[in-house]
Every structure is written in C-alpha cells, then in structure tokens.
Amino acid sequence: MESLEEKLQMLREKYPLVPHTAAGQMWSSVRRMKAEKELGIPINRRTGFAVSLESGLAANEMQEEAWKEVLRWPVR
C-alpha cells in the first residue's frame, strides 16, 4: 500500500499542474483534482490551485459536495 506522500509524488509526476494559459491551467487543475479524489487524497492535502467562482474557496478548502460540482466538467 502506498503512503500518502508516495501518492502525492506520483500525482506531481503524472498530473503536473500547468501554470501558463488559462485553458491549459484549468484543464490540468481539474484533471489533477479528479485523480486526487480517485486516490482518496484528503481534501486538505489536495491541490488548491483552482478556486470556485461560486464560493471563492480554493479547491483544498472546499467541502466534498463542492468538489462533486467541479468534477462534473468533462475531463480526459
């Protein structure tokens, strides 16, 4: 079983966050958020890169229901 730190390292390598164009940045953030949820990463350790327009909270401050709304976006 992988430790939390090992999972986070794998995410950094497999799903890097793209800090440039708006579209690339959002796509990489949502893709990463989906992977974090699937791996069971606790919300407070997830990527805080995306910010909800509705609540103004960073992704790592959202409640699970808010995450479900964000993850409805189509991600490949």
KAFENKA-V638799 format. One record per residue. N is the residue number from 1. RES is the residue in one letter. PHI is phi in whole degrees, 0 to 359 (NA if undefined). PSI is psi in radians with two decimals (* if undefined). NEAR is the number of other C-alpha atoms within 8 Angstrom. Layout:
# KAFENKA-V638799
{{N,RES,PHI,PSI,NEAR} {N,RES,PHI,PSI,NEAR}}
This chain:
# KAFENKA-V638799
{{1,M,NA,2.34,2} {2,E,281,2.52,5} {3,S,281,2.91,6} {4,L,301,-0.75,7} {5,E,297,-0.66,6} {6,E,294,-0.71,8} {7,K,297,-0.77,10} {8,L,296,-0.68,8} {9,Q,295,-0.73,8} {10,M,298,-0.71,9} {11,L,297,-0.73,12} {12,R,299,-0.62,9} {13,E,279,-0.77,7} {14,K,277,-0.58,6} {15,Y,233,1.18,10} {16,P,293,2.57,9} {17,L,277,2.34,9} {18,V,261,1.93,9} {19,P,271,0.40,6} {20,H,252,-2.00,6} {21,T,305,2.64,7} {22,A,303,-0.80,6} {23,A,293,-0.78,6} {24,G,295,-0.67,10} {25,Q,295,-0.80,12} {26,M,293,-0.76,9} {27,W,299,-0.79,9} {28,S,292,-0.59,12} {29,S,293,-0.83,13} {30,V,292,-0.68,13} {31,R,299,-0.76,11} {32,R,294,-0.74,13} {33,M,300,-0.72,11} {34,K,297,-0.77,9} {35,A,296,-0.70,9} {36,E,298,-0.75,11} {37,K,296,-0.79,9} {38,E,298,-0.56,7} {39,L,276,-0.09,7} {40,G,76,0.47,6} {41,I,291,2.28,10} {42,P,301,2.52,7} {43,I,306,-0.72,11} {44,N,291,-0.20,6} {45,R,255,-0.03,7} {46,R,282,2.95,11} {47,T,299,2.27,10} {48,G,259,0.29,9} {49,F,294,-0.75,7} {50,A,277,2.52,10} {51,V,236,2.31,9} {52,S,288,2.25,9} {53,L,289,-0.51,6} {54,E,288,-0.86,4} {55,S,258,-0.35,5} {56,G,79,0.12,7} {57,L,271,2.52,10} {58,A,291,2.72,11} {59,A,303,-0.59,14} {60,N,277,0.11,11} {61,E,247,-0.11,9} {62,M,286,2.77,11} {63,Q,274,2.88,7} {64,E,303,-0.66,7} {65,E,297,-0.69,7} {66,A,295,-0.64,8} {67,W,298,-0.71,10} {68,K,299,-0.67,8} {69,E,296,-0.81,8} {70,V,296,-0.69,8} {71,L,281,0.06,10} {72,R,284,-0.27,6} {73,W,296,2.53,7} {74,P,291,2.15,5} {75,V,231,2.38,6} {76,R,252,*,3}}
